[in-house]
Amino acid sequence: MDISGHLGGSFLANTDLPNPYQVWTISKVEEEWFGQGQSAVGKICVTFAEHQKPLAFNKTNLKRVASLYSTNSSDWIGKTLLVYLSTTTFGGETTLCVRVCGPQQAPPDPICDKEGNTVVFQPIVTSPVLQPPASMPAPWESQDAQSPPSA
């Protein structure tokens, strides 16, 4: 029996990423409190449209997003980030972590797979959704019809 589903917490962790890197859209930003009493610490948590668990930002990720999109977290909604696996040193040991950067940037940290092996980064090309100009009707629109033709 695979018990991995019982190991995860309420927040996005390196084990939750489906791929070593992906571009995700910010859908919500909130402050969550960790710990109790006077030792409680507030962290900015970002939820992505593509995943149900929020990512609690450490200072590295927080500074990166603020430098991309501003220090006003309301400006982040609808913006995209490259979310990827990397490594960090914690307690004297190297461990996997989740990092973010701009979707068109080369990641400043090495990207890793779930075993910690370095992965070659291939930029993700996203194309914009093209809309016809307001003065030009869409190809399916005519003077007689207001809906696309049926297949």
C-alpha positions in Angstrom: 0.0 0.0 0.0 1.3 3.5 -1.0 1.1 5.7 2.1 2.5 8.8 0.5 -1.0 10.4 0.5 -1.0 10.3 4.3 2.4 12.0 4.6 1.5 15.4 3.1 0.4 18.4 5.1 -1.9 21.3 4.3 0.7 23.3 2.5 2.5 22.6 -0.8 5.7 20.7 -0.4 8.4 19.4 -2.8 6.6 16.0 -2.9 3.5 17.7 -4.3 5.0 19.0 -7.4 4.0 16.9 -10.4 7.1 17.8 -12.4 10.5 19.3 -11.6 9.2 22.6 -13.0 6.0 24.1 -14.2 4.3 27.5 -14.8 1.4 28.2 -12.4 -1.0 31.1 -12.0 -1.4 32.8 -8.6 -5.1 32.7 -7.6 -5.0 33.8 -3.9 -2.5 35.4 -1.4 -3.1 35.2 2.3 -1.1 35.5 5.5 -1.1 32.3 7.7 0.2 32.1 11.2 2.5 29.2 12.2 3.2 28.3 15.9 1.4 29.5 19.0 1.5 32.5 21.3 4.5 34.9 21.2 6.5 32.5 19.0 3.9 32.5 16.2 5.2 33.7 12.9 3.2 35.1 10.0 4.0 33.8 6.5 2.7 34.8 3.1 0.9 31.8 1.5 0.1 31.7 -2.2 -2.5 29.4 -3.8 -2.2 28.6 -7.4 -5.0 27.9 -9.8 -3.3 24.6 -10.8 -3.0 23.2 -7.3 -5.3 23.1 -4.2 -2.5 23.4 -1.6 -1.0 26.9 -0.8 2.8 27.4 -0.8 4.1 29.1 2.3 6.7 31.5 1.1 10.1 31.7 2.7 12.1 34.9 2.4 13.8 33.8 -0.8 10.6 33.2 -2.6 8.9 36.2 -1.1 11.7 38.6 -2.3 11.6 37.1 -5.8 7.9 37.6 -6.2 8.0 41.1 -4.7 10.8 42.1 -7.2 8.8 40.7 -10.1 5.3 42.0 -9.3 5.5 44.6 -6.5 5.3 44.5 -2.7 1.5 44.8 -2.9 0.4 41.2 -2.9 -3.0 42.2 -4.5 -1.0 42.9 -7.7 0.1 39.2 -7.8 -3.4 37.7 -8.5 -3.5 36.3 -12.1 0.3 36.5 -12.5 2.4 33.4 -13.3 5.4 31.9 -11.7 7.9 29.2 -12.6 7.5 26.8 -9.6 10.3 24.3 -9.4 12.2 21.7 -7.2 15.6 22.7 -6.0 17.8 22.1 -3.0 18.7 24.2 0.0 20.9 23.7 3.1 18.9 23.3 6.3 20.4 22.2 9.6 23.7 21.4 7.8 22.0 19.0 5.4 21.0 19.5 1.8 17.3 19.0 1.3 14.7 19.4 -1.5 12.7 22.6 -1.5 10.2 24.5 -3.7 11.5 27.7 -5.4 9.8 30.2 -7.6 11.0 32.8 -10.2 9.5 34.7 -13.1 8.1 32.5 -15.8 10.4 33.9 -18.5 13.5 33.8 -16.3 16.2 31.2 -16.1 16.0 29.8 -12.5 18.8 31.2 -10.3 19.0 27.8 -8.5 19.5 24.3 -10.0 16.3 22.5 -10.8 16.2 18.9 -9.4 14.1 15.9 -9.8 12.5 14.2 -6.7 15.7 12.3 -6.0 17.8 15.5 -6.0 19.4 15.0 -9.4 20.0 18.1 -11.5 17.5 18.5 -14.4 18.3 20.5 -17.6 15.9 23.5 -17.8 14.1 23.9 -21.1 12.2 27.2 -21.1 8.4 26.8 -21.2 7.0 28.8 -24.1 3.5 30.1 -23.4 1.6 31.8 -26.2 -1.0 34.5 -25.4 -4.6 33.9 -26.1 -5.4 36.0 -29.2 -8.6 38.0 -29.3 -9.9 39.7 -32.4 -9.8 43.5 -32.2 -13.0 45.0 -30.8 -13.8 46.6 -34.2 -13.4 43.4 -36.1 -16.0 40.6 -35.7 -14.8 37.1 -34.9 -14.7 34.8 -38.0 -17.8 33.0 -37.0 -19.8 36.1 -36.5 -21.9 37.4 -39.3 -24.8 39.8 -39.7 -27.2 36.9 -39.4 -25.7 34.7 -36.6 -24.5 35.5 -33.1 -23.0 32.1 -32.2 -20.2 29.9 -33.6 -21.2 27.3 -36.2 -22.0 23.9 -34.8 -19.8 21.0 -35.7 
